[in-house]
C-alpha cells in the first residue's frame, strides 16, 4: 500500500469519527454541521490570536532590534489575522449552508472527498508544534534573550500549543463542513449545552441528600 493510499484511508476513518460527533451533537443539541464548523472556525481564530500574542511577548525580550521588530510585526499580523478568522467563520459557513440548500432543491448532495491533505497537514503541524515547544523547553536560553529561562520556556510551550490548536481547529472545521447535511432541528444554545451537565449533577446531589421518609429503610 502506498503512502498516499494509507493517508487516504486515515482521512476516511477520521471523517467517520467526526461523523459520530456530528450525529451526537445533532441528536442531543440540534446543532448542524455548519454550527460545529463555525465553532471550530472561531476557536481557530482565538488560537491564532493567542499564537500571535505569545510570539510578540517572546520577541519583546530579544535584544536584537531587527529580530525584535520582525517578530513583533509578525506576531501583530498573526493576531489581526486571527481576529479576521474568528469574525469570518459564521459568514463562511452560512454561505456554505446556502449553497448546499440550493443544490438540495435539485436533488444534488455533495459527497465527501477523501485524500492525503488533511492527515498530512495534521502530521506536519503536530511535528512543527512539537519542535517549537521542545526547543524552547529543553533548549538553552539564547544569548540575545533578555528574559528569564522560565519566561522563555513558558512562552515557547504556549506558542507550540496555540500553533497546534490553530491547525487542529482548522482541520476539524474542514471535517465538519464536509459532513452530509441534515434537516433543521430545534437547537440548544452553547450555554444550555454547558450548563445542563452541571445542573443535572447538582440535582442528583440534592436528591441523594434528601432525607428518607420515616419507616423507609
Secondary structure as GFF3:
##gff-version 3
##sequence-region A 1 217
A	DSSP	alpha_helix	3	29	.	.	.	ID=ss1
A	DSSP	alpha_helix	33	60	.	.	.	ID=ss2
A	DSSP	alpha_helix	65	105	.	.	.	ID=ss3
A	DSSP	alpha_helix	117	138	.	.	.	ID=ss4
A	DSSP	alpha_helix	149	177	.	.	.	ID=ss5
A	DSSP	alpha_helix	190	209	.	.	.	ID=ss6
###
